[in-house]
Amino acid sequence: MVPCKVCKKELAKSAITCPHCGAKLKMHPAGKFFIGCSVGCLGIIVIIACVVLFIPYVSYNFK
């Protein structure tokens, strides 16, 4: 348990907002990394899928 930075009441370390005053709590740096990574990974997957779908189309038109 940790104190809320706004109302100073006890709350869980994993809390995103304070259940007492509703203050938004800072996100742990590791959480920011995983959110950024999942968005970045999704972008890479989309790009790879587009390339894989585009290659047969291009090679078919050159024959």
N, C-alpha and C positions, 0 to 999 in steps of 0.2 A: 504494500500500500504506500502511496505517495500523496503529499498534499497538493491540492489544486493551486496553481499560481495566482488565481483570481480570488477565490473565496476561502482558500486555505483548509477546506474540508478534505477528508481522506477519500481517495479513490484508487482503483486498481491501476497498476502500471500499464496494462494493455488498453485502458480506456482511450477512446478517440475524443470524446467530449465529456465534460464534467456532468454527472447526473444531478448535481445540486444546483449549479448556476448556468449550465449550458455552454460554458466557455470551451472553445475548440483548443485542443492541446497540440503541441508540436508533434509532428510525426517523427518517429525514430529514423535516423539516416539510412539504416538498412531497409526500412519500408520504402523510402523514396527510391532506393536503388532497384528493388524488385519491381516496383511499379514502372519505372523507366525502362527496365530491362524487358518487361513483358510487352510494353508498347513498341520498343525497338525490335524485339524478336518478331512481333506480328508484322511489322513493316517489311522485315527481311523475308519472311515467309511469303508475303504477298508478291514481292518483287521476284522471288525465285519461281513462284507459280506462274507469273506472267511470262517470264523468260521461257519456261518449259512449254507453255502453251503456244508461244510465238514461234519457237524454233521449227516445229514441223510445218507451219504455214509458210515460213520464209524458204525453207529448203524445197518444198513442193513447188513453189512459184519459179524457182531457178532451173528446174528440170525441163 
